[in-house]
């Protein structure tokens, strides 16, 4: 079996390298020249732990290579994974599927008899059935949604917590089971279902996780008003195995390229299907999430005496989560930008996301180290929970700032230790 991967961005590059690791000869299809050249040289054009070495090893071994030719891909592959992006549409909340449509349309004329096209992109329900009707006779479509967590993408591909196979025939199921045989043999559960269910699994999972995060953030605001501690509260309710502790971390909320746009696309598609009212709570989930950013700006303003103008503010974190350089819809950068627009002098540091952040917010100042960002700061904001931020020497940090004030936007700093070092500490949901 030979595998192609169409679209070699974050999802596609990871999937291509993982398929090579599972033993397949893999051809990646990428039309962006710069990205393709970087991958062909064995270099990942973004940060993801473990992926660089994996990619470089298989490119060097000749097991993984890249092209921009759909004709070459069609002649090469038995199984074709479509991994292109589905961003939010510029004219509304729905998912923009034109890249998926274009990928399938470009590949279809070159497919060999018996080829299986496998969608992995997150798409509105109904997309798979529509695309299946466009494929030539003797070929098939399946839908196999991805569940990658940035920072853990390699492990999530090679040892996923489940495989969802949306198929329309026993043959398609058999081909996918064969393709994932090493993964299945390692004990990964397999859920076989129809196209529509497979498409809904990913957006449903993301909507649930987003709801859980917004729930604890709403409770955090109640905790502040009542003088309670949201971290202790989350620990307590997290012991209930019906609830669980994961994703019950109050803070500045979620971001990235998946959860925000997926819940909006889910709501949009529900409206198209005539069941918008039943999913209307997702609007509130989105609103609560965005409100967290405003709350941090309000807290910062209060701590600086009612105005941030001409104050120096250090922001630790730019990526939307640690172990990633992804700044798409990043709460940290959003907050930094809002403070800058209010007249603050904002200095940002992130261990991996400095260049992507500069590309999005070029007007902010960027420091070379966490300590450099904090120099002469009137306020420090901890907004992305990189481990190194929790290991800083508080005596040294205290000697470079102007005022020992910190807002812990992730509830990950040891507040007692910081207060013992003379800092005023504010955190969302804690007195």
Protein Blocks (a to p, Z undefined) as FASTA:
>chain_A
ZZddehjafklmmmmmmmmmnopacddddfblklmmmmmnopafbdcehklmmmmmmmmn
opaccdfbfklmmmmpmbdcdfbdcdddfkbmbdcfklmmmmmmmmmmmpcehiacddfb
dcdehjlmmmmmmpcehiacdddddfbdehilmmmmmmccbdcdddfbfklmmmmmmmmm
mmmmnopacddddfklmmmmmmmmmmmmmmmmmmmmmmmmmmmmnopafklmmmmmmmpm
klopghpagcebpedjklmmmmmmmmmmmmmnopmmmmmmmmmmmmmmmmmmmmmmmmmm
mmnoopaghiacddedjbfbehiabfghifklmmmmmmmmnopacddddfklmmmmmmmm
mmbccdfbfklmmgopabdcdfbfcfklmmpcfklmmmmmmbdcdddfkopacfklmmmn
opacddehiZZ
